[in-house]
Amino acid sequence: MVATILPAFKAYDIRGKVPEELNAELAAKIGRAFAAVYALKKVVVGRDIRHSSLALVQALAAGLMEMGVDVIDLGLCGTEEIYHAAFSMESTGVDGGVVVTASHNPADYNGMKFVVKGARPVTGEYGLQEMARLITGGLLPGPATMPGKIVSLDNKDQYVRHLLGYTQGEKLQPLKIVVNSGNGCAGAIIDRLEEHLPFRFIKVHHQPDGSFPHGVPNPLLPEKRAETARAVLANGADIGVAWDGDFDRCFFWDEKGNFIEGYYIVGLLAREMLRKMPRAKILFDPRLTWNTIEQVQKAGGIPIMTRTGHAFIKERMRLEDAAYGGEMSAHHYFREFGYCDSGMIPWLLVAALLSRQGAKLSDLVADRMVAYPVSGEINSRVADPDAVIAQIEEKYRDGEKDYTDGLSVAYGQYRFNIRKSNTEPLLRLNVESRGDIQLMREKTAELLALIR
């Protein structure tokens, strides 16, 4: 019901076309609703570089203040800067946070992500639906007797100090690193980190620009990967790193300019976190699993599979007190970061690992890629996703099944996961095998023939 009345309200956040689905008038109401549902007192807000973001965050703040909420405006920032402020400033009374961003969506979109006290995520079933009900039903409470105040705060130095903690005690080498911000918000943080690190950064599309002159930053798309690969090769860099617009995801290239699937990075980071926190619990999503399970167990950790999606992973992270959680989609979650995802911590950990071992990134993942070749995530638009999944379940009825998220089916030498997207009308397929790339390709083709 919410989706039809307020189409911008999604499973995890708010996201829609501007101004048809999201505009200043609605943003002000969202601020009032957020304050009312959670009885908020002090909220941090921030925004990405989209041209519509400033007007939206101003309207959002006005709605919050109308309800008596004090607002701390972090200005231009990444999503994880709001997460960091929400958990690190909790002792000062901060009990909520909102970032205005549409991440990797087209330039004419915008959105909002919400957290409450301690950087706990707000999702559809836990808050967004109730906020939408208040707005659409004309049920928003009246203004507070005393309106809230707004202050601007540059919190980047505190956030950068936190990030540097992940490399403390490491003998970092003067690595050459290509960093591609995609004209998003990551560049400002790289500039501040640069003062404290021995790395030489080759900066690509570094300046924030809401017109996205080189296209919307989404390195998950194969066509967006070539420019970073070229820069790595042209500069003889040790690694390449690129981010999406709000930099809560980061992506890696090795020194040969090869894009490294996020799945293999999860295994690397799991081992790195277990070096720091022995016998810890490590979370992973069901799409691709065998390499992660093997890496975690070899390093003495406890692998735990959980449902895909940031809200589900963060909830399970807290429940298990897990040290780290990784999704193959390049979301990486850390206990010490309020159980939230960060696009900055992963590359710092990988750079520290390369420095310590004197190794190449290609060497660290080559055997993993041979041991567990993958299809990469393949998206398909279908008229009736449930019918397709049911058909696949019947055809592969003799396999070992798991329903943690969508349908996973495992045989001795290969496994696959097929699931409906939480945010788009798509079926997503992932296939992996045990050291048999030809089998993986055959099964991928077989499954796609059924899907399409």
N, C-alpha and C positions, 0 to 999 in steps of 0.2 A: 504493500500500500504506500509506504513512504517513498519507494523508488518512483512510483508513477506521479506522485504529487510534487516531490522534490527530487528530481532525477540526479542532482549532484551528490546526494547522500548515498555513499557506497558501503561496502562491508567493513572497511577499515578506516575510512576517512571521507572527506568531502572533495569532489572533483567534478568539474563541469565546464562547459563553454561559457566564456565571458562575452557579453553580459546576459545571454539568454538564460543560462542555468545558475550562474553565480554572479552577483553584483553587489554594490555597496549597501543597498537597502537590505538585501538578505544577509550580508555579512554582519550588519549591526544587530539583526535579530538573532543570528547565530551566537554572537557575543552574549546577548541577554540570556539566551537559552542555556548556554554552557554554564554561565554563572548560577542560574537557577537550579539546574539539575544537580550540580555538585556543591552548591552553597560555598562558592569560592570567595577568597579574600584577597589574594595577591597572585597575579598571573604574568608570566613572561611571554612576550610575543616577538616574532621576527618574520622576515619575508625573504623570498628569493628575488632574482633579478628580472622577473617578468614585468612588463610595462604596467600591467593591471595590479601588481602586488601592493604598491604603496597605498592606493585608494582603498583596497580591500582591508589592509591591516589597520588603516586609520578608522574605518567604519567599525571593524571588529572591536578595536580598543574603545571606541565611543560607546558601543553596546555594553561592554564589560563595565566601564566606568559608570554608566547610567544605573547599573545594579549595585553600585557601591564598591566595586572591585578596584583595587590599586593595580596599575599596569606598569611593567618594566619592559621597555622597548629595546630589544637588542639590535634593531635595524636590519641591515643586510646580513644574512647568516645562512648556514646550512641547517638542515633538520636536526642533526645531532647536537648542534650548539644549543638548541632548545631542550633536548633531552638532558644534556650536561647541566644546564642551568637549573632544570627542574629538580634533579637529584642533589646537586651540589649546593643549592641555595635553599633547600628545604628548611634548614635551621633558621633562616631569616623570615620564614612565613610563606614562602612560595608554595602554593598548593595546586598550580596548574600551568600549562604551557600550550601555546598554539603557534605553529609556523604556517604562514601562507605560502604554499608552493604547489606546483603541479608536476614537480620532478622531471620526468622524461616525456610528459604528454606534449601534444602540439602547442605551438606558441599562443594560440587563441584560447587555451584552457588555463584554468587556475584551480586552486583547491586549498584545503586546510587539513593538517594533522594535529591531533590533540593528545595531551597527556594530563594526568592528574598527579596528585602528591607522590613524590618519589619517582616520577617519570613512568608511572603505570599507564599503559595505552588505553585510550577510549576507542571503543569499536561500535559497530552497528547494534548488536544486542545489548551491549553495556554502555548505553548513553546516547548514541547518535539517533536511534529510533525515538527515544523519549524527547530529545531536543527537537526533532522534526515534528513530533506530535504537538508540542507546545506551540511551534511556529504556525503549522497549518491549521491548528484548531483555534487560533486566536487566544491561547491560554497563557501567553507570556505574562508574568507578574509585573506590576507597576514599578516605576523607578524607586530607588532607595532614597531615604530622606537626605542622606549625605552622599553625594557622588564621589567616586574614586578619583585618584590622581594618577598622572602618568609621568614617568621619568625615563630618560634615555640612558642606556648603559652600554659601554664597550666592555664586553666580558671575554673578549678573545684571548687576552693574555692568560687568564685563569684556565680557560679551556686548553690552550696550547701547553701550559704547564702540566695539565693532566695527561695530555698525549705523550709528552716527553718522558713521563714516568714509565712507559712501556719499553723504553730503550735504556733505562737506567742501569748502569753497571756493564753495559755492552761496549766492546771495543769496535766502534763503527769505522768502517773503511770509507775512503772518499769515492763512493760509488757514483757513477754517472747515471742519472735517472730522468727519463722523459716523463713529463707530467702534462697531461692533457685535460684541462678543466672544462673544455667544451663551451667556453664563454659563460659557464655557470658560476657558482659561489666558491669553488674549492681554491681558486688562486690566492685569495687573501690569506688563507690559512697556510698554504705552502710558503708564502712570503714571510710569514712570522716564524714558521718552523725553520726556515732557511738560516736564520741568524744563529741557531743553536746546533745545527747539524753539519757534518763534514761533507755532505753530498753536494754534487754539482747538478743543478736542475736545468734541464732543457725544457723551456716552457712553451706549450702549444695551446693556441686559443685561450690565452691566460686571462685576458681582461673580461670582467663580467659585462654582458651585453644582452639585454632582454629581447633584442630583435633576432637573436640567434643567427648571426651572419653565416655560420657554417652548418646550420641545421640544429635541431633540438638534440642535446647530448643524451644519447642512449647507447652506450657501447655494447649492450647486449645484442643489438642488431648487427649482423655480419657486415653490412655495407658501411657501418660507422667505425670499423676497426682498422681500415687500411691506413689512415693518416697517422695513427700512432705507430703502427708497424713500420711505416716509411721513416718516421722520425727516429725510431730506435736504430734502424740500419744506417741511416745517413750520419748519425752522430756516434756510432759505435757504443751505444748505451748498454749498461748492465741489465736494466729492466725498463719496461714502460708501464705506466700506471695512468688510467683514465677514469673519470667519474661521470655519473649522471648529474643533472642540474643542481640538485640539492645535496649532492655528494654523500648520501647515506649508503651508496654502493660503490665499490671500486673494482676495477678489472685489470688484469695483468697480461703483459707480453714478456716473453723471454728475450735473451740477448740476440736471438736470431730473427726477432720480429714475429715470432709465432704467438698467436693468442692462446692463453691457457684457460681451459674450461674451469669455471668456478668450482666444480666438483673436486678437482685435484688440489685446489687451494684450500678447501675445507680440510682435507687430510693433512696438508702441511701445517696449517694453523692449529689443528687439534694436537699434533705432536709437539708443537712449540708451546702451547699452553700447558700440556702435561709435563713438559720439562720444568715449567715454573710452578705447577701445582700438581704434584704426583697423585695418582689414583683418583683424580677428579672425574666427575661425570661430564660427558660431552654429548650435546644434542645434535641431531641431523634430521633432514626431512626425507620423506619416503621415495622421492623421485629417483635418486641414484644412491646406493647404500653400501655396496660390497667393499669398495676401497676404503671408505671412512671407517667401517666396522673393523676391518683388518688393521688399519693404521692405529686406531684408538686402542685396540686390544694389545697390539705389539708394544705400545708405549705404556701399558699398564693402566689405562683408563677404563671407564665404564661407558660404552656407547648406548645411547637411548634415542629411539626413533620418535619423532613427534610430528604433528600435523603441520603442513606448510602454511606460512603466513606469519607476519611479525607479531600479531596479537597473541596467537596460540603459542608461539615459541617463547615469547617473553613470559607468559603465564607459567609455562612448564619450566623455564629456566629458574624462576623463583621457587617453584614447588620442589625442584630437585636440587636447588642451589648449585646449578651446573657452572663450571668455569667458563665454558665457551659453547656456542651453538652456531652452526653454519648451514646456510642454504646454498645450493648450487647456483641460485640466481644472483649471487654475490652480496647477499646480506650476511653479515657476521656480527654475532652478539657476544658481549663480554660481561661477566659477573661484575668486574670492577668498574664498568661503565653503566651502572644502574640496570644491568641486564638488558641494555639496549643495543641496537645495531649502530655500527660506526663504519664509515668509509675511509677513515684516516688511520685507525689503529692497525688494520690488516697489512697495509704496505710498510708501515714502520716495523712490524714484526718480521715481515719477509726480508726487509733490508738488513735487519739485525742478524737474521739467520744466515743470509748470504755473507755478511761480514765475518761472522764467527767461524763459519765452515770454509770460507774462501772458495765457495762453490758457485757454479752457474745455475740460474733458475731452471734451465733446460735439463741439467743433470738431476736436479731434485725431483722432477716430475716425469722424466722419460720412462722409467721402469713402471711407474703407476699407470701411465697411458697405455703401455703395452699390456700390462696385467689386466686392466679393466677398460677396454675401449668403449666409447659411448657414442650415441647418436647425436647428442646435443638436443635441446628441447625443440620439438617440432609442433607448431601450432596449426590447427585446422578449424575452419568454420564449418559447422554442420547444423542441419535443421533441427535434429532431435538428439542432443548429446546423450541423454539417458538411454535411448534405444540403442545407440552405437555401443555404449559401455556394456549394456546387457548382452548384445550380440558377441562382443569380444569375450566376456566372461563365460559364455556358453562354449565358444570355440576352444578356449584354453582351460576347460573345466578340470583337467587332470593336473594342472599346475598348483603349486602352493600359493594360496591367496592371502592377501592382507588388505584391510580396508581402513588403515589409519588415515589416508587421504586419497580419495578416489579408489582406483583398483590397482593393486600391485600383484603381479603373477610371477613366480619364480620357478625355474627348472634348474637342473644341475649345472648347465653351462651358460644360461642366459636368464635375464629377468627384465620386466618392463613395468612401468607405471603409466596409467592414463587417468587424467583428472580434468574436471571442469575448472576453468579459471575462476578465481574469486572476484575478478575485476572486469573481465571482458567475456563476450559470448564465444568462447573458444574451448576446444579440447586440446590438452597439452600431453604430448607423448615423449617419454624418455626410455631408451633401451640401453642395456649394457650386457657385456658378456665376460666370461672368464678367459681372457687372453686370445679370443678368436674374433678378429675384426670382421672376417667374412661372414661368420654366423650372425654377428650383430647387425651387419648391413642387410642380410637376407631377412631377418626377423623384423627389422624396421620397415622394409619394403612390404612385407607380408601384412603387417599391422596397418600401414598407411592405406593399402588397398582396401581393407575392411572399413577404415574410417571414412575414406573419401569416395 
